[in-house]
Amino acid sequence: MKYAKNITPFLLLLFALLQGCTYPMELKSEGMEPHLVITGLISTDPGPYMVEISATTPYFNLELPVNIQAEEVRIGGELLVWDPSGVYVTASTFTAEEGETYVLEVWIDFDGDGEIEYYQASTTVPYIHTLDALSLRSLMPSGNDTPFLLMAGFLDTPGEDYYGAALWVNNVLYSNRILRYYVHTLNEYSQDGEYLRYPIPEWIITGSLVWDNEQTFDLYAGDELTVELQTLSKEYYLYLQQAKIEKNQNFPLFSGPRGNVTGNISGGALGIFGSYASSRRSVTLPECPGLPSR
């Protein structure tokens, strides 16, 4: 996940306009010092898993951050290998164990002073909440036409749990953007420890779903929808929650500017090292008036 650029210059300009300023105002961002960004994620599914290392860029810079190499990267003591695509990868056999704590360690001379700096973060892998059932519920009075809601059936455990959900359509990942990924928490105030048949409101199933570049992801009768229920580590849940808010730009007009998404990397670096436990189930779209056939 790329680091969101600081929105402070934009807000300063907005406040100046709202207050009717008449004197010229010069915004300078070229001198902002870059920050190291480290992101990594592991789960109970077989690997390989990636760790990405990059640096922030100034707000008005049109170039994307470039991934950089470190002296050494390890997860749980296992040495990761640099891949030509620009990331560090674990072995394909690496699988995170439920309830185990893993430490990400990075050694890198980021500031170029000849001294190796050390960065680390830890995550405890959650326990799997098995997705027992997945069904489609029509929102129409007839009960057999679009729009449909996906209903997930699973047993929540007592205490606060953090959930995410990803959607595949015929083995194509639809939730490959943060705004198409579902994040939710259940605690003592919201059906804690109960068996749930939970509607996932992030995806309203009609003849098409919103896709990239103002295009649509068309759906047809007979398509297979697969939901992955992910039990998230707390630090990963909080990171995703902030990221979704940043992408939605959902903040009061006159509130103070938010900082960029905060993570759990020590040593002054930005980014996140998190984990999740996953369970999947699929359902087939029925023949109905609202869905064409292939």
Summary of the structure (lengths in Angstrom):
residues: 294
radius of gyration: 21.9
end to end distance: 34.9
largest distance: 70.3
contacts: 840
relative contact order: 0.19
helix: 11%
strand: 39%
